[in-house]
Amino acid sequence: MRVAQRLPSNWAQGSFLACCLSLCAASSLLSCPTSCKCNISNLEVDCSGRGLTSVPPNIPQDTRTLLLLNNRLSSLSEMSFSNLTSLHRLDISNNFLDQLPPQLFLDLLNLTELRLRNNSIRSLDRDLLQGLGFLRRLDLSLNGLSQLPSGLLDDLTMLRWLSLRSNRLQSLDRVTFEPLNNLENLQLGDNPWECDCSLRDFKHWMEWFTYRGGRMDELQCTLPKELRGRDIRMVPVEMFSYCSQLEDENNSGPGEKPGPPCAKTSPAPLEPEPALDCPQRQRYRPTSVRRAIGTVIIAGVVCGVVCIMMVVAAAYGCIYASLMAKYHRELKKRQPLMGDAEGEQEEQRQISSVA
């Protein structure tokens, strides 16, 4: 009888749980934006390819994946993703975004993947990615970025994959990438890189990155023309030897007199003024690879000639020493008895003849 009484009770509890789950599912469906598709099993909201010009306001707060790619988004407000603290994956690729508010991702503390591919983003605020300590994948490819602000990647200590392909980057700062201790894959191709002094320190960071096992595509030089099409990682270090000279000239010494102000350091005058006699600084250009290789070859030939001369001199010294030793042995055999004046005179004559 007790078993018979327990069965209805267990059945009632199961029915109650099923009813609760169905009510939760129904509430999630009711809160799903009308222009999107919601997948309850993986908490995904798919709003891609809907022609949206703004982010739907009624996205469920427990959403883990939000897809907004292939729409007509041209701008976003700072509140577009507010309170979506459970969001792990956000894809806003293939839109028309040109600027992003600094506080856009402020509430997305659990975000692990962010895709901003194929937009028109020309600049990024330094605080845009602040607080995204769990981010592992970041895609900024196919945009119009010409530089990365210092400190942009400081909080991304867990980042493993980063793409900056197909932008307008000409140089990068080593300090910007040093916080990325867990980075494994870096994509930098299809950018107009200028392989000059501004890229020297980043070249050293790339060598360290590949040494510890990191993977990256080719960073091909666009300028100068002597290095066009070459991977900067394969460029000899001698190509950057002129950078030290340039830095010394830029650092003015205490005894130097300041020159007249030039147009770059003074505001534009309201009325035309006579031109100042400002020396025009010539742009330093690295020597060609052929000249660098020729220098190494000439240095090697000179060192070889010097070594040969040293060997010849040593051999001559050894031969001369052996001849002198032999002469002294023979002279000792011929040495006359003590008190023989003629012998002593003969010995003096032999020594004089040798000298």
Secondary structure, DSSP 8 states (H G I E B T S, - for coil): -HHHHHHHHHHHHHHHHHHHHHHHHHHHHHHS-TTSEEETTTTEEE-TTS--SS--S---TT-SEEE--SS------TTTTTT-TT--EEE--SS------TTTTTT-TT--EEE--SS------TTTTTT-TT--EEE--SS------TTTTTT-TT--EEE--SS------HHHHTT-TT--EEE--SS-EE-SGGGHHHHHHHHHHHHTT-EE---BEEESGGGTT-BGGGS-GGGGTHHHHHHHHHS--TT-------TTTS---SS-----------------HHHHHHHHHHHHHHHHHHHHHHHHHHHHHHHHHHHHHHHHHHHHHT---TT-HHHHHHHHHHHHHH-
